[in-house]
Amino acid sequence: MQANRRDFLASGAAAAAVSLIPTAVHAKGDSTFKVGLVGCGGRGSGAIGNLIEAAGMADAAVKLYAVGDVFDDKVKGQAASYQKQFKDKCELGDRVFGGLDAYKKVVDSGVDLVILATPPGFRPEHLEYAVKAKKHVFTEKPVAVDAAGIRKCLALVKEVEKNGTAVVAGTQRRHQAGYIETVKRIKDGEIGDVVAAKCAWNGQGIWFHKRQPDEKDAHYQIRNWYHYLWVCGDHIVEQHVHNLDVINWVLGAHPVKAVGFGGRLANNPSRPAGDPKDAGQIWDHFTVEFEYPNGVNLTSTCTHIPDVKSDVSETVYGAKGWSKVNGYQINKQKVFKGQEVDPYVQEHVDLLNSIRSGKVLNELQAVTESTMTAIFGRMAAYSGQELTWDQALNAADDTMPKQLTLDMDLPVGPVPVPGKYKVQARRKA
């Protein structure tokens, strides 16, 4: 297989190697990292716990210094919980912020490192603010839900490099020892040139919260963020991005063409039926065929249908064999049998050590391209048309509501229907 312009393995290998770097001085000369958390839901709460555990492993000092969430009651409740759970690792004072601008207050509070863990529709705006403030960032995946957000994230890559700050993403497989070893062996040619691949995130249903009395649309949609395109990007973007990221990593490139199909079952018991305003408009199954630069085809599937067989995996086929990447297997042989640190912790170990060594990690390009791969597949399936990467990247796809407030009425578009859904090119300035 021909060399590609970018070797994504370098990111994973560097992440693994940097965790072995001896303890160094905090880049700012302070021995303690002041950490800000934006988004106090399950993933945000998990991430701050992972970071505090990682700090102990990396012999680094961290303190949760500021927290923010769009919902005022949630952030106050979680702040009290964090104080009890993390004790001397938590020093919030009055730095507990609610509202749509809470992320700005967290970033501006004097923190060194920001964890971004809100629903992904908000990620480009939050990333931009944190990067321009020259903060180190841990960002959950995906980093956008539409082409406009992707373009914003891509524009930040060079700025991060110029700042000398770190950006590590929640694509934790790139920090997982078994994955790193398996991908290395594939790249070293143990299965020959890669000729095809498949990956899946086929899962059961997903949560849904009933509308509260007198609850406004925007508030309701953000609480049910997984089910609305502007906040989630559909489950191919929110979850399947992990598997697509692994394939991009293995192949060292993003796809150049995509065609797909899918839909939304009429009676999926994991969510209500009815008007998309109340029931959301995401699909519950996708199948997409991607074509990569060297003619390698990837078949991608993802579902959210109860009682359908679960499958979360990545498989790569080569001229001399095959690899079950998620199983750390090459031609039925297990290539990694060692012990692993929890990758949700290891990614924070690598982040902290990279900052303290002065050799900062910048994973923004890779996670942005993987996010765009998922958006690309969604757009191809929604439209029912074969698309090119450039068509998708340059689409007039901008879903974030303008002048958003929590108490606003917020119309919801129909469930996308192939043949009716159109991919429009953006107007260039």
RALINJO-V910368 format. One record per residue. RES is the residue in one letter. PHI is phi in degrees with one decimal (* if undefined). PSI is psi in degrees with one decimal (999 if undefined). Layout:
BEGIN
res = <RES/RES>
phi = <PHI/PHI>
psi = <PSI/PSI>
END
This chain:
BEGIN
res = <M/Q/A/N/R/R/D/F/L/A/S/G/A/A/A/A/A/V/S/L/I/P/T/A/V/H/A/K/G/D/S/T/F/K/V/G/L/V/G/C/G/G/R/G/S/G/A/I/G/N/L/I/E/A/A/G/M/A/D/A/A/V/K/L/Y/A/V/G/D/V/F/D/D/K/V/K/G/Q/A/A/S/Y/Q/K/Q/F/K/D/K/C/E/L/G/D/R/V/F/G/G/L/D/A/Y/K/K/V/V/D/S/G/V/D/L/V/I/L/A/T/P/P/G/F/R/P/E/H/L/E/Y/A/V/K/A/K/K/H/V/F/T/E/K/P/V/A/V/D/A/A/G/I/R/K/C/L/A/L/V/K/E/V/E/K/N/G/T/A/V/V/A/G/T/Q/R/R/H/Q/A/G/Y/I/E/T/V/K/R/I/K/D/G/E/I/G/D/V/V/A/A/K/C/A/W/N/G/Q/G/I/W/F/H/K/R/Q/P/D/E/K/D/A/H/Y/Q/I/R/N/W/Y/H/Y/L/W/V/C/G/D/H/I/V/E/Q/H/V/H/N/L/D/V/I/N/W/V/L/G/A/H/P/V/K/A/V/G/F/G/G/R/L/A/N/N/P/S/R/P/A/G/D/P/K/D/A/G/Q/I/W/D/H/F/T/V/E/F/E/Y/P/N/G/V/N/L/T/S/T/C/T/H/I/P/D/V/K/S/D/V/S/E/T/V/Y/G/A/K/G/W/S/K/V/N/G/Y/Q/I/N/K/Q/K/V/F/K/G/Q/E/V/D/P/Y/V/Q/E/H/V/D/L/L/N/S/I/R/S/G/K/V/L/N/E/L/Q/A/V/T/E/S/T/M/T/A/I/F/G/R/M/A/A/Y/S/G/Q/E/L/T/W/D/Q/A/L/N/A/A/D/D/T/M/P/K/Q/L/T/L/D/M/D/L/P/V/G/P/V/P/V/P/G/K/Y/K/V/Q/A/R/R/K/A>
phi = <*/-66.8/-66.2/-105.1/-70.6/-144.7/-101.8/-65.4/-61.8/-55.9/-63.4/-68.0/-64.7/-63.9/-63.4/-68.8/-69.0/-66.3/-69.4/-94.2/-66.7/-60.7/-56.5/-124.1/-77.0/-51.3/-54.4/-93.4/83.2/-99.2/-82.1/-120.6/-83.7/-88.4/-111.0/-111.9/-112.4/-113.1/106.0/-103.2/-79.8/-61.2/-72.1/-64.0/-63.6/-64.6/-65.0/-68.1/-63.8/-62.4/-65.1/-64.8/-64.3/-63.0/-60.8/-64.1/-70.2/-91.7/54.5/-116.0/-99.5/-133.2/-139.4/-72.4/-108.0/-155.6/-135.6/-147.1/-153.9/-62.4/-96.8/-61.8/-66.6/-65.4/-66.1/-68.0/-65.3/-69.5/-58.7/-63.7/-65.8/-62.0/-59.5/-73.0/-71.8/-102.0/48.4/-71.7/-90.2/-127.2/-139.9/-84.8/55.2/-96.3/-90.1/-125.0/-120.8/-119.1/111.8/-66.4/-99.8/-59.5/-60.9/-65.2/-66.6/-64.6/-60.5/-86.3/-84.6/104.2/-76.9/-97.6/-132.8/-116.4/-101.4/-105.0/-137.6/-81.6/-54.0/-66.8/-58.9/-86.8/-60.7/-58.4/-65.1/-70.0/-60.6/-59.0/-66.4/-68.9/-66.1/-66.9/-85.0/61.9/-96.9/-70.0/-135.3/-109.2/-115.2/-68.2/-89.3/-70.8/-99.6/-166.0/-126.7/-150.9/-63.5/-62.2/-66.2/-61.4/-61.2/-64.7/-66.1/-61.9/-67.8/-85.8/-57.9/-66.0/-66.1/-61.6/-60.8/-63.8/-68.9/72.1/-101.1/-98.3/-133.3/-116.3/-107.1/-80.6/-90.7/-66.6/-60.7/-71.2/-114.1/-101.9/-55.0/-65.7/-64.0/-59.4/-67.0/-65.7/-64.3/-58.7/-66.9/-62.2/-67.9/-78.9/97.1/-68.0/-111.7/76.7/-61.9/-70.7/-116.5/-164.5/-155.0/-144.1/-151.2/-152.3/-134.2/-100.9/-123.8/-83.2/-75.2/-137.4/-60.5/-151.8/-106.7/-67.4/-67.2/-81.4/-55.7/63.1/-74.1/-73.4/-56.5/-62.4/-60.0/-64.0/-67.7/-70.1/-63.5/-104.1/-55.5/-62.6/-101.1/-122.9/-59.2/-68.7/-100.1/-109.5/87.5/80.9/-70.0/-62.1/-87.4/-67.0/-111.5/-67.7/-54.4/-59.5/-71.1/-63.6/-62.2/-62.0/-65.9/-58.7/-61.6/-60.9/-85.6/66.3/-164.6/-103.6/-68.8/-113.3/-140.0/-151.8/-145.2/-162.1/-153.7/165.0/169.3/-134.6/-63.3/-69.0/-130.0/-78.7/-69.3/-85.0/-153.7/-71.7/-95.1/117.4/-58.4/-54.8/-59.5/-103.8/-107.8/79.2/-134.9/-75.2/-81.4/-119.6/-156.4/-136.7/-133.3/-131.9/-107.0/-104.9/-114.9/-98.6/-54.2/-92.5/81.9/-73.2/-102.6/-114.2/-100.5/-120.5/-133.1/-152.6/-142.1/-134.1/-131.8/-58.2/70.9/-96.5/-56.5/-79.1/-159.1/-123.0/-160.0/-139.6/-128.7/-125.2/-111.6/-121.3/-66.1/-118.0/156.6/-147.2/-138.0/-90.1/-62.1/-67.4/-95.4/57.7/-114.7/-129.9/50.7/72.3/-97.7/-74.1/-99.1/-139.5/-126.7/-78.2/-82.7/-118.2/-75.0/-49.7/-62.5/-68.5/-91.5/-59.0/-62.8/-79.5/-58.3/-64.7/-62.4/-61.8/-67.5/-67.6/-66.8/-71.5/-83.0/84.2/-105.0/-70.7/-83.8/-132.4/-100.1/-65.8/-60.5/-64.6/-69.9/-68.2/-66.5/-68.3/-61.3/-64.8/-58.3/-67.4/-62.4/-56.1/-62.8/-61.9/-64.7/-64.2/-69.2/-57.6/-82.1/74.1/-117.1/-73.2/-120.9/-99.0/-55.8/-65.1/-60.4/-68.5/-63.7/-101.8/-76.4/-83.6/-107.3/-136.2/-98.8/-66.5/-60.9/-86.1/51.9/-65.8/-133.9/-69.8/-103.6/-88.6/-74.4/-135.7/-58.8/-119.8/-69.4/-70.4/-59.6/-58.4/-123.3/-54.8/95.7/-98.8/-74.3/-116.1/-97.2/-98.9/-75.4/-73.3/-81.5/-86.8/-67.1>
psi = <136.3/151.9/145.6/167.7/-16.1/127.5/98.3/-20.8/-31.1/-36.8/-47.6/-42.4/-40.8/-38.9/-41.0/-40.8/-38.6/-23.1/-12.0/-3.7/135.8/158.0/132.3/173.8/141.8/136.5/-30.2/5.2/0.6/140.5/-10.0/131.9/122.3/121.1/135.0/136.2/124.7/109.9/102.1/28.4/-163.1/-42.6/-38.7/-44.2/-39.0/-41.2/-41.1/-36.0/-41.7/-41.0/-43.1/-39.8/-41.2/-37.4/-38.4/-38.9/-34.1/3.1/44.1/150.8/126.6/151.6/132.4/112.6/-25.6/145.4/149.2/147.2/151.3/-31.0/117.3/-41.8/-37.3/-46.5/-36.4/-41.7/-43.0/-36.5/-44.0/-39.2/-42.5/-40.0/-40.8/-42.2/-44.2/-9.0/-113.2/-5.6/3.6/123.7/72.1/-34.1/-130.2/15.1/59.0/111.2/135.4/157.7/169.5/-20.5/12.4/-33.9/-37.3/-41.6/-37.3/-49.7/-38.1/4.8/-3.2/14.3/157.6/-33.5/132.7/131.9/122.1/111.2/30.5/172.9/144.7/-19.0/-27.5/-10.4/-45.1/-43.3/-41.8/-40.8/-46.2/-43.6/-42.0/-40.8/-44.1/-24.3/1.9/42.5/148.5/146.2/134.0/118.5/131.4/157.8/162.8/168.8/2.7/169.7/-2.9/171.0/-36.3/-42.6/-37.9/-45.6/-37.0/-43.5/-41.7/-35.8/-20.0/-15.2/-50.6/-33.8/-38.5/-44.3/-43.2/-40.0/-25.8/25.9/164.3/143.8/115.2/138.6/159.7/32.1/72.9/-17.1/-28.4/-8.7/11.9/120.4/-42.6/-39.9/-45.7/-44.2/-42.1/-45.5/-38.7/-44.3/-37.4/-45.3/-26.7/-2.5/15.9/-22.0/11.6/-169.8/133.4/131.2/-20.4/164.0/160.5/151.5/159.8/148.2/82.0/106.6/-178.4/-154.0/-174.4/153.6/158.0/136.1/132.1/149.5/134.3/157.2/131.0/17.5/128.2/158.2/-50.5/-44.1/-46.0/-43.5/-36.3/-38.2/-34.3/40.1/-31.0/-21.9/1.3/132.8/-41.0/-22.6/-30.5/-41.9/4.4/159.7/-19.7/-30.9/-46.8/-42.6/-46.6/-12.6/-31.7/-48.8/-39.4/-35.8/-40.3/-43.2/-42.8/-41.1/-48.4/-45.3/-12.4/30.6/167.2/160.1/160.2/-17.9/154.8/144.1/141.5/-179.0/173.4/-160.3/-163.7/116.2/144.2/-31.7/56.4/115.7/-6.9/-1.1/159.2/157.1/170.3/-159.3/130.3/-24.6/-33.7/-27.6/-1.1/173.2/15.4/158.2/167.3/5.7/139.8/143.6/124.2/136.5/120.4/145.3/129.6/168.5/-35.3/20.6/6.7/130.5/135.1/127.6/122.5/132.3/146.6/142.7/157.5/74.3/117.5/145.1/9.4/142.9/131.1/146.6/112.8/103.5/165.1/127.3/136.1/134.1/131.2/175.4/-22.1/10.2/-159.4/163.9/128.9/93.4/-45.6/-19.9/1.9/38.8/140.5/118.0/48.8/-2.0/131.9/122.7/-7.7/122.5/7.3/177.1/145.9/144.2/144.8/120.4/-25.2/-22.1/-42.3/-36.5/-31.3/-33.9/-47.0/-39.1/-51.3/-45.0/-32.5/-38.7/-46.2/-24.3/-16.3/-2.0/74.3/143.5/140.4/98.4/11.9/-40.6/-47.8/-46.5/-30.6/-42.3/-37.3/-39.5/-43.8/-33.6/-43.4/-43.5/-41.1/-49.3/-41.0/-45.1/-39.2/-43.5/-44.4/-42.4/-24.6/14.8/150.9/129.0/156.6/160.2/-45.2/-37.3/-45.1/-44.8/-32.2/20.5/155.2/57.8/93.6/100.7/-11.9/125.5/143.5/141.9/49.9/133.9/155.8/-22.3/17.6/152.2/135.4/99.5/150.1/130.4/167.5/164.4/127.7/136.1/120.0/137.5/-31.7/-34.5/126.7/140.2/109.0/140.8/140.9/154.6/125.6/140.1/999>
END
